[in-house]
Amino acid sequence: MGADSVEYHRATVIERSDDYPGMAMEYYASRGETPLVWGGSGAAGLGLEGVVTVGAYEAVFGPGGARCPRTGERLVRARPPGMEIVVSAHKSVAELGVIGRAEDMHRVMDAERDATLAYLDRVTRETGGRRGEAAVPAPTGGLVYAHTRHATSRAGDPCPHDHVLLANVLQMKDEQGGWKAADTALWREHLHAATMVGRLAAASVAVELGYGVEPDPGPSGRLGHWRITGVADEVMEVHSKRAAEIEAECKRRGDTSYRARGVAARRTRKAKTHEAVGPLMDRWQAELASIGWPVKRLAGAIDAAAISAARPARLSVKDARRFVAGALAPDGELARRKVFSRRHLVVELVPHLYGQDPRFLQPLVERALADPEAVPVIGVAGARERVYSLAAVLAHEQAIAEGLGRQLSRTEAPAVEASVVAGAIARAEEQLGGPLSEGQRAAAEAICTSARGAELVVGWPGRARPRCCGW
């Protein structure tokens, strides 16, 4: 979160210069555009509550680091004012507002936002502080944040979403006390798990409201989301112009990676259009009608799908065992990671629980961590929490190590005369237009002449190497 983000929210929300002054969400029925509001367990320690005022906003998010809103005393010295996250409703949820069910939409969104932030707040309270050069984790008073709900995408489509500004200041709750800048790396590490917890809570509320829910793996198959049944793909596509803009820019640049999508979003970003509230809703509904999905038909399809989609059965012991076995499978995502922690299990297990009571998640995570397949690992560099590996992964690695050890001990493998190696190196250097480094030459000579079954070569990662002797 940079100074431009701070200024954006000051101008568009606090100073009310947004596209639809004071009414940016009025077309979603009973709620108007929401102002920035303070939140988080740590807000009370700064006397922050309710609607954000300009003075308090500038004190917490101003340049140089947060100040006490009451006294002006500098609390921390930090360049970044904090971190901004966006909690966005699934497109199928956004369509509820278009067909006149805005309160249902808001309730689902509230659940997602609140659960996402509650997860991050808990992690921050437990280990969000840092002490000393070793950055030893320490407990804190929790998050200080401001949040607001916006209504549309920059392409003018229905896209309700919450902006959350996490302040870069924490009240330390260890023996030394005081205030310190936040460990934002901790937030980034846990953001995916927090997102999944939020989605789980939202799906539960959607089911409570009488809607059917179904998995949405996304185009990549790894999205891990859910959607309201009965909302056709073409309905969501017609209201996804911003996503289409980003996709088109990615294709033009020949890169569809996650990072490339972020670049494309910034390159194609433009100011929101100033469109009146009434015509905006009329346009959305007309777009639905133009593709054969008028409001009445879409509402009927959603209701019919909810009736035919049976309410998810209560999680059984058999289901729990199956979900844990899938998460700990030797060909799954956790196996690919090699080492994992509790937050990675959350990400893997949540998609199996959509529509269930969110309270089932914690016991399921504990069950997985207690499984013999999950082996605690010690001495992992950079680990902030207890990490695990799969027994199958460790067995595979042990088998590889033993096989490599046998090859390293061999002395009868094929070998090349030193003179032949020297000639090959000379020819390679001639083709490359320059000499090999001392390390490259030594590696080539050792590999070709040792007569061992295998050789280990250690080098800098990510550095380009001339191709020589097939490596």
PyMOL commands that set and color helices and strands:
alter all, ss='L'
color gray80, all
select helices_A, chain A and resi 3-14+26-28+43-46+54-61+91-98+102-127+184-208+233-238+241-253+258-267+277-290+295-308+317-327+333-337+342-352+358-370+391-409+418-432+438-449
alter helices_A, ss='H'
color red, helices_A
select strands_A, chain A and resi 37-39+82-88+129-131+136-138+145-152+158-167+170-171+179-180+213-216+225-228+374-377+387-390
alter strands_A, ss='S'
color yellow, strands_A
deselect
rebuild
show_as cartoon
